[in-house]
Amino acid sequence: MRIGVVFGGRSGEHEVSLASAASVIAAVERGGHTVVPIGIARDGRWVVGGDPLRTLAAEARIALPAGDATGDVKKALADRAEARVGTSETAVARVEPPGGLPAELREALDVVIIMLHGPYGEDGTIQGLFELADLPYAGAGVLASAVGMDKAMMKAVFRAHGLPGVEYLVALRREWHEDPAGVARRIAETIGFPCFVKPSNLGSSVGITKVADAAALAPALDEAARHDRKILVERAVHGREIEVSVLGNEAPVASLPGEVRYDGEWYDYATKYAEGQARLIVPAPVSTELTRRIQELAIAAFRAIDCAGMARVDFFLEGDRVLVNEINTIPGFTATSAYARMWEASGLDYVSLINRLIELALERHRDKGGHSP
């Protein structure tokens, strides 16, 4: 099949997207498909033709995250360059202005795999574009993508479905600017310290601050407000961090859980992407009963937002309490990312995982059209 892979994007997770796309492109090609790479630059320009991944990686320079992610990008680029020796294809890409629809998306594609993390990729916007274009795409639809991206809305939906979660409140940027004393007082009285302050619509821990006391609250709120009009404040949980991969449409299944361990104070951007800072233990060293409970909650969270295709659901284990933290509808997707590693430990290798996502995209597209699977 002809598989479009879209990557890059305008969010703060641009480099993470390049790492995910490099691994996915290599796996799609190993699966016997033809890849049509489609890049989106930081300013929204479409980068198509030639080798958009190489072009955007060159633009990013040393801004690419260190460690395994960088290795995946370099290896995938090297593999693709080697495969093209003797062909006329080069790294020169064509650039089209933002807001248009490049020819690569107007041509016949069987499926599009979206490897855009964060706003303008994971939030339902590009999913809506593909719905209008009647293109099958892997992963969550418009509604689930939007709900999963907006942490405040996601937590409200989880709460409405009775899922256990961490205490939180939401403050608007306007409220913070107009009544800082009132917002600070509400946080101190409702959530207390320590707490985490985050932009509601962002990922990879961008814009998040751990606040130890009231004196550190104002800079944290300013930082979150820089990224989003909606600010989420959560109680800091002292517990273990567990993750589960979910795969499927109407009948989703959950992988074995993994436990994230790290030496830093919390799981920030540097800890996530710097080499050797974080370790994923798969399967997580928890009881069979607890494993089953976590898997059930992961599937319940997946269904709560009407997700499809894939998602990673993150938990806190606070003593014996399992708390749903969040759902990521387009998780990091390199071969060494948590999502893929948990499926590998569950018996599904990376190439087979990509092929399954392609099948699920086609299945969902048929179902939305009212056709029998």
C-alpha positions as CSV (number, residue, x, y, z in Angstrom):
1,M,0.0,0.0,0.0
2,R,0.9,3.7,-0.3
3,I,1.3,4.9,3.3
4,G,1.6,8.7,4.0
5,V,3.5,9.6,7.1
6,V,3.0,13.1,8.4
7,F,5.6,14.5,10.9
8,G,7.2,17.7,12.3
9,G,4.6,20.2,13.1
10,R,4.2,23.5,14.8
11,S,4.2,22.4,18.5
12,G,7.0,22.3,21.0
13,E,7.3,18.5,20.3
14,H,8.6,19.0,16.8
15,E,11.9,17.1,17.4
16,V,10.1,14.3,19.2
17,S,7.9,13.9,16.1
18,L,10.9,13.6,13.8
19,A,12.3,10.7,16.0
20,S,8.9,8.9,15.9
21,A,8.5,9.4,12.2
22,A,12.0,8.1,11.4
23,S,11.3,4.8,13.1
24,V,7.8,4.5,11.6
25,I,9.0,5.2,8.1
26,A,11.7,2.5,8.4
27,A,9.2,0.0,9.8
28,V,6.6,0.8,7.1
29,E,9.2,0.2,4.4
30,R,10.3,-3.1,6.1
31,G,6.6,-4.1,6.1
32,G,6.7,-3.9,2.3
33,H,4.7,-0.7,1.8
34,T,5.6,2.5,-0.1
35,V,6.1,5.5,2.1
36,V,5.0,9.0,1.1
37,P,6.8,11.3,3.6
38,I,5.0,14.6,4.4
39,G,6.7,17.1,6.6
40,I,5.3,20.2,8.4
41,A,7.8,22.8,9.3
42,R,7.7,24.8,12.6
43,D,6.0,27.7,10.9
44,G,3.3,25.5,9.3
45,R,4.9,25.1,5.8
46,W,4.3,21.8,4.1
47,V,7.7,20.2,3.2
48,V,7.1,17.5,0.6
49,G,8.9,15.7,-2.3
50,G,12.5,14.5,-2.0
51,D,13.2,13.7,1.6
52,P,11.3,15.9,4.0
53,L,12.5,14.0,7.1
54,R,16.1,14.8,6.2
55,T,15.2,18.4,5.5
56,L,13.4,19.0,8.8
57,A,16.1,17.1,10.7
58,A,18.7,19.4,9.2
59,E,16.7,22.5,10.1
60,A,16.4,21.2,13.7
61,R,20.2,20.7,13.9
62,I,21.3,19.9,17.5
63,A,17.8,20.6,18.8
64,L,17.0,17.0,18.2
65,P,16.6,15.2,21.6
66,A,19.6,13.3,22.8
67,G,19.9,9.5,23.2
68,D,17.8,6.8,21.6
69,A,15.5,9.2,19.8
70,T,18.5,10.8,18.0
71,G,19.9,7.4,17.2
72,D,16.6,6.4,15.7
73,V,16.5,9.5,13.5
74,K,20.1,9.0,12.3
75,K,19.8,5.3,11.7
76,A,16.5,5.7,9.8
77,L,18.0,8.5,7.7
78,A,21.1,6.4,7.0
79,D,19.0,3.4,6.0
80,R,16.9,5.4,3.6
81,A,19.9,7.1,2.1
82,E,21.6,3.7,1.5
83,A,18.4,2.3,-0.1
84,R,18.3,5.2,-2.5
85,V,21.9,4.9,-3.8
86,G,21.7,4.9,-7.6
87,T,18.2,6.6,-7.7
88,S,17.4,10.1,-8.6
89,E,15.7,11.0,-5.3
90,T,17.5,13.6,-3.2
91,A,17.1,15.4,0.1
92,V,15.8,18.5,-1.7
93,A,12.2,19.0,-0.7
94,R,9.5,21.2,-2.1
95,V,7.9,23.8,0.2
96,E,4.2,24.8,0.1
97,P,2.6,27.5,2.2
98,P,0.6,26.8,5.3
99,G,-3.1,26.2,5.0
100,G,-3.0,24.5,1.6
101,L,-3.2,20.8,0.7
102,P,0.0,19.5,-0.9
103,A,-0.3,17.2,-3.9
104,E,1.0,14.3,-1.9
105,L,-2.3,14.4,0.1
106,R,-4.4,14.9,-3.0
107,E,-2.9,11.8,-4.6
108,A,-4.1,8.3,-3.9
109,L,-3.0,7.3,-0.4
110,D,-4.3,4.1,1.2
111,V,-3.7,5.3,4.8
112,V,-2.0,8.2,6.6
113,I,0.0,7.7,9.7
114,I,0.1,10.8,11.8
115,M,3.3,11.2,13.8
116,L,2.6,14.8,15.0
117,H,2.8,15.3,18.7
118,G,1.1,18.1,20.6
119,P,-1.1,20.9,19.2
120,Y,-2.0,21.0,15.5
121,G,-1.3,17.2,15.3
122,E,-2.6,15.4,18.3
123,D,-5.5,17.7,19.0
124,G,-8.0,16.8,16.2
125,T,-7.1,19.5,13.8
126,I,-5.3,17.5,11.2
127,Q,-7.6,14.6,11.8
128,G,-10.4,16.9,10.7
129,L,-8.5,17.7,7.6
130,F,-8.2,14.0,6.7
131,E,-11.9,13.5,7.5
132,L,-12.7,16.2,5.0
133,A,-10.4,14.7,2.5
134,D,-11.9,11.2,3.1
135,L,-8.5,9.7,3.8
136,P,-8.1,6.8,6.2
137,Y,-5.7,7.6,9.0
138,A,-4.3,5.7,11.9
139,G,-5.3,6.6,15.4
140,A,-7.9,8.6,17.2
141,G,-10.6,10.6,15.5
142,V,-11.4,14.3,15.9
143,L,-13.3,14.0,19.2
144,A,-11.0,11.7,21.0
145,S,-7.9,13.6,19.8
146,A,-9.3,16.9,21.0
147,V,-10.3,15.5,24.4
148,G,-7.1,13.6,24.9
149,M,-5.0,16.7,24.1
150,D,-6.9,19.0,26.5
151,K,-5.9,17.7,29.9
152,A,-8.6,19.6,31.7
153,M,-11.4,18.2,29.4
154,M,-9.8,14.8,29.5
155,K,-9.9,14.7,33.3
156,A,-13.5,15.9,33.4
157,V,-14.5,13.1,31.0
158,F,-12.6,10.6,33.1
159,R,-14.3,11.9,36.3
160,A,-17.7,11.6,34.6
161,H,-16.9,8.0,33.8
162,G,-16.0,7.3,37.4
163,L,-12.3,6.7,36.8
164,P,-10.0,7.4,39.8
165,G,-7.7,10.3,39.3
166,V,-5.5,12.9,41.0
167,E,-7.1,16.0,42.6
168,Y,-6.9,19.0,40.2
169,L,-8.3,22.4,39.3
170,V,-8.4,24.5,36.2
171,A,-7.5,28.3,36.0
172,L,-7.8,30.4,32.9
173,R,-4.9,32.7,31.9
174,R,-7.3,35.6,32.0
175,E,-8.2,34.7,35.6
176,W,-4.6,34.6,36.6
177,H,-3.8,37.9,35.0
178,E,-6.8,39.7,36.4
179,D,-6.9,38.1,39.9
180,P,-3.6,36.5,40.8
181,A,-4.2,36.6,44.5
182,G,-7.6,34.9,44.1
183,V,-6.1,32.2,41.9
184,A,-3.2,31.6,44.2
185,R,-5.5,31.3,47.2
186,R,-7.8,28.9,45.4
187,I,-4.8,26.6,44.6
188,A,-3.4,26.8,48.1
189,E,-6.8,25.9,49.7
190,T,-7.9,23.3,47.1
191,I,-4.8,21.6,46.0
192,G,-2.0,22.6,48.4
193,F,1.7,22.0,48.0
194,P,3.7,20.4,46.4
195,C,1.7,20.6,43.2
196,F,2.3,20.5,39.4
197,V,1.3,23.4,37.2
198,K,0.9,22.7,33.5
199,P,-0.5,24.1,30.3
200,S,-3.7,22.1,29.5
201,N,-2.8,21.5,25.9
202,L,0.8,20.3,25.5
203,G,2.8,17.2,25.9
204,S,6.3,15.8,26.7
205,S,6.2,17.8,30.0
206,V,6.7,21.1,28.1
207,G,5.7,24.1,30.2
208,I,5.3,22.0,33.4
209,T,6.6,23.1,36.7
210,K,6.7,21.3,40.1
211,V,5.8,23.9,42.7
212,A,7.1,23.2,46.2
213,D,5.5,26.1,48.0
214,A,3.4,29.2,47.6
215,A,6.5,31.4,46.8
216,A,7.2,29.4,43.7
217,L,3.6,29.4,42.4
218,A,3.6,32.7,40.4
219,P,6.5,31.9,38.1
220,A,5.0,28.4,37.4
221,L,1.6,29.9,36.5
222,D,3.3,32.5,34.2
223,E,5.2,29.7,32.5
224,A,2.1,27.6,31.9
225,A,0.1,30.7,30.7
226,R,2.9,31.3,28.2
227,H,1.9,28.1,26.4
228,D,-1.9,27.9,26.9
229,R,-4.9,29.9,27.9
230,K,-6.0,27.1,30.2
231,I,-3.8,26.0,33.1
232,L,-4.1,22.8,35.0
233,V,-3.0,22.4,38.6
234,E,-2.6,19.0,40.2
235,R,-1.6,17.6,43.5
236,A,1.9,16.1,43.4
237,V,1.6,12.4,43.8
238,H,4.3,10.4,45.6
239,G,4.1,7.1,44.0
240,R,5.2,4.8,41.1
241,E,4.6,5.7,37.5
242,I,3.0,2.9,35.4
243,E,2.1,3.0,31.7
244,V,0.0,0.7,29.5
245,S,-0.3,0.6,25.7
246,V,-3.8,0.1,24.2
247,L,-4.5,-1.0,20.6
248,G,-7.8,-1.5,18.8
249,N,-11.0,0.1,17.8
250,E,-14.3,-1.3,19.0
251,A,-12.6,-4.1,20.9
252,P,-9.3,-2.6,22.3
253,V,-6.7,-4.7,24.1
254,A,-4.1,-3.6,26.6
255,S,-0.4,-4.6,26.7
256,L,1.6,-5.7,29.7
257,P,2.2,-2.6,31.9
258,G,5.6,-1.0,32.2
259,E,7.0,1.0,35.1
260,V,9.0,4.3,34.5
261,R,11.9,4.9,36.9
262,Y,14.2,7.8,36.9
263,D,16.7,9.5,39.2
264,G,15.5,13.1,38.8
265,E,12.9,14.8,41.0
266,W,10.2,14.3,38.4
267,Y,9.6,13.1,34.9
268,D,10.4,16.3,33.0
269,Y,11.4,16.8,29.3
270,A,15.1,16.3,29.9
271,T,14.5,13.2,32.0
272,K,12.2,11.8,29.2
273,Y,14.6,12.3,26.3
274,A,18.1,12.5,27.6
275,E,20.0,9.3,27.4
276,G,20.2,7.2,30.6
277,Q,17.9,9.5,32.6
278,A,14.8,7.2,32.6
279,R,14.3,3.5,32.5
280,L,11.3,1.5,31.5
281,I,10.8,-1.9,33.3
282,V,8.6,-4.2,31.3
283,P,6.6,-5.9,32.6
284,A,6.1,-3.7,35.6
285,P,6.9,-5.6,38.9
286,V,3.3,-5.6,40.1
287,S,1.0,-8.5,41.1
288,T,-1.2,-10.3,38.6
289,E,-4.2,-8.8,40.2
290,L,-2.9,-5.3,40.0
291,T,-1.8,-5.9,36.4
292,R,-5.3,-6.9,35.5
293,R,-6.8,-3.8,37.3
294,I,-4.4,-1.4,35.5
295,Q,-5.2,-3.0,32.1
296,E,-9.0,-2.7,32.8
297,L,-8.6,0.9,33.7
298,A,-6.5,1.6,30.6
299,I,-9.2,0.2,28.3
300,A,-11.9,2.1,30.3
301,A,-10.0,5.4,29.7
302,F,-9.5,4.5,26.0
303,R,-13.3,4.0,25.7
304,A,-14.2,7.0,27.8
305,I,-12.9,9.4,25.2
306,D,-14.1,7.2,22.3
307,C,-10.5,6.6,21.2
308,A,-9.4,4.4,18.3
309,G,-6.3,2.8,16.9
310,M,-3.7,3.4,19.6
311,A,-3.1,5.2,22.9
312,R,-0.8,5.0,25.9
313,V,-2.5,5.4,29.3
314,D,-0.4,6.6,32.2
315,F,-1.0,5.9,35.8
316,F,0.2,6.7,39.3
317,L,0.4,3.8,41.8
318,E,0.1,5.5,45.2
319,G,0.3,2.7,47.8
320,D,-2.5,0.3,46.7
321,R,-4.4,3.1,44.9
322,V,-4.3,3.1,41.1
323,L,-4.9,6.6,39.7
324,V,-5.4,7.4,36.0
325,N,-3.1,10.3,35.1
326,E,-3.6,10.8,31.4
327,I,-4.1,9.3,27.9
328,N,-1.8,10.0,25.0
329,T,-3.4,9.4,21.6
330,I,-0.2,9.7,19.7
331,P,2.5,8.6,22.1
332,G,6.2,8.6,21.3
333,F,6.6,6.0,18.6
334,T,10.2,5.0,18.1
335,A,11.1,1.4,18.3
336,T,12.5,2.0,21.8
337,S,9.6,4.1,23.0
338,A,7.4,2.9,25.8
339,Y,4.4,2.2,23.6
340,A,6.3,-0.1,21.3
341,R,8.4,-1.8,24.0
342,M,5.3,-2.7,26.0
343,W,3.8,-4.3,22.9
344,E,7.0,-6.1,22.1
345,A,7.0,-7.6,25.6
346,S,3.4,-8.6,25.0
347,G,4.3,-10.5,21.8
348,L,3.8,-7.9,19.1
349,D,6.9,-6.7,17.3
350,Y,7.3,-3.2,15.9
351,V,6.7,-3.9,12.2
352,S,3.6,-6.0,13.1
353,L,2.4,-3.2,15.3
354,I,2.6,-0.7,12.5
355,N,0.8,-3.1,10.2
356,R,-1.9,-3.6,12.8
357,L,-2.4,0.2,13.0
358,I,-2.8,0.3,9.2
359,E,-5.5,-2.4,9.4
360,L,-7.3,-0.6,12.2
361,A,-7.3,2.7,10.2
362,L,-8.9,1.0,7.2
363,E,-11.4,-0.8,9.5
364,R,-12.4,2.4,11.1
365,H,-12.7,4.2,7.8
366,R,-15.1,1.5,6.5
367,D,-17.1,1.6,9.7
368,K,-17.5,5.4,9.5
369,G,-18.8,5.0,6.0
370,G,-21.5,2.6,7.2
371,H,-19.9,-0.4,5.5
372,S,-19.6,-3.8,7.1
373,P,-16.0,-4.6,8.2
